[in-house]
Amino acid sequence: MGGAERAISAVAGSLLLYKISKKHKTQSLLLLAGGYLLYRAATGHCPVRTLLTREKTTGHPRNVNVRASVIVNRPRAEVYAFWRRLENLPLFMKHLERVDELDDLRSAWQVKIPGGLGHISWEAEIVKEEEDVMLSWQSVPGASIRNAGKVNFSDTPGKGTRIDALISYYPPMGTFGEGVSHLLTPLFSGLVEKDILAFKHYMEDIPAGNGGR
């Protein structure tokens, strides 16, 4: 297994085990799945993948999409300006350790693995931007986690801002990885929804005029 696959396994396994410990429930299926994914990450060996080596696959794995929307009671230009400064994102996205803007388009991202098991880093670039309307980005070639995102900003009747976010990630582990990714989609979806809701609360708590940080 390559470094990207081991990184994905570490994140996925940690999320599963973290979810169990938070709820204090005996969820044997999730526990086994989390332990298995952490085993893949630690050893670089995938028993299931070994069994699938004879299976022929064609094309590329399908991306997994997670969508979330929220209305923020702040002007659209102010909301966009805050989000556009990517280094602000860890202020409300708690799984993000840091984002460093390298230039006008490229940025370096670092994500914390739940349970204090380390972090994963990659670089991304903005691929399309319409000021106060839309921002989209994607990971650069060779990134440890292939991902992309798009956020739309629109006015609401109450002079607020509606945010529609779409986050896509691409499983690098073939047929098996695609299946695991779809099983984990509810967990990632929950993280994205919490991040978007946290953004709403954060923006609405900022004094007027300080939205751009």
Stockholm file with secondary structure:
# STOCKHOLM 1.0

chainA/1-213         MGGAERAISAVAGSLLLYKISKKHKTQSLLLLAGGYLLYRAATGHCPVRTLLTREKTTGHPRNVNVRASVIVNRPRAEVYAFWRRLENLPLFMKHLERVDELDDLRSAWQVKIPGGLGHISWEAEIVKEEEDVMLSWQSVPGASIRNAGKVNFSDTPGKGTRIDALISYYPPMGTFGEGVSHLLTPLFSGLVEKDILAFKHYMEDIPAGNGGR
#=GR chainA/1-213 SS CCHHHHHHHHHHHHHHHHHHHHHTCCCHHHHHHHHHHHHHHHHCCCHHHHHTTTCCCCSCCCCEEEEEEEEESSCHHHHHHHHHSGGGGGGTCTTEEEEEECSSSEEEEEEECTTTCCEEEEEEEEEEEETTTEEEEEECTTCSSCEEEEEEEEECTTSCEEEEEEEEECCSSHHHHHHHHHHHHHHHHHHHHHHHHHHHHHHHHSCTTCTTC
#=GC SS_cons         CCHHHHHHHHHHHHHHHHHHHHHTCCCHHHHHHHHHHHHHHHHCCCHHHHHTTTCCCCSCCCCEEEEEEEEESSCHHHHHHHHHSGGGGGGTCTTEEEEEECSSSEEEEEEECTTTCCEEEEEEEEEEEETTTEEEEEECTTCSSCEEEEEEEEECTTSCEEEEEEEEECCSSHHHHHHHHHHHHHHHHHHHHHHHHHHHHHHHHSCTTCTTC
//
